[in-house]
């Protein structure tokens, strides 16, 4: 076994070599980053040419009445969604577009729509306005109606309060937030809640004062 002097010498050498290794690693890493950035600057990514898989966009229709830009409203629709302030000329040139094929009705669409309507209290047979839209009327409250798209179960639930104004005076909500909370409770109770409703945009509208 070596004495303390030999151990001290070995330990100091290890520190020196470890320090040199760290310095060399940092230096090589900086060289690597500089080389990568230089390569990207000299070899920019080629923008793929536009494809025609979804058809050609129609030509924009400009108003023939306006003679100046004072009465026109301009909308910026770029990929970033906001103006590119720092480098306007370097905005994203293109973006990926994904096809979303339209769903078609199946043999189970009618059954799914009816089960969904029963869950909301509509037990009568529906009136079919077309091959996919089913319209229901609440047997206990004829002013309450339900329209369901049998393909994706998107629905419109209405109550014709104008034919029964007393329900408005008896159940008046104090604010839009309270109305949203009531709707969320209804949706959660009927197991209709998902991330698109939780995180999506809500736009309540006051119909009466």
Secondary structure, 3 states (H helix, E strand, C coil): CCCHHHHHHHHHHHHHHHHHHHHHHHHHHHHHHHHHHHHHHHCCCCCCCCCCCCCCCCCCCCCCCCCCHHHCCCCCCCCCCCCCCCCHHHCCCCCCCCCCCCCCCCCCHHHHHHHHHHHCCCCCCCEECCCCEEEEECCCCCCEEEEEECCCCCEEEEECHHHCCHHHHHCCCCCHHHHHHHHHHHHHHCCCCCHHHHHCCCCCCCCCC
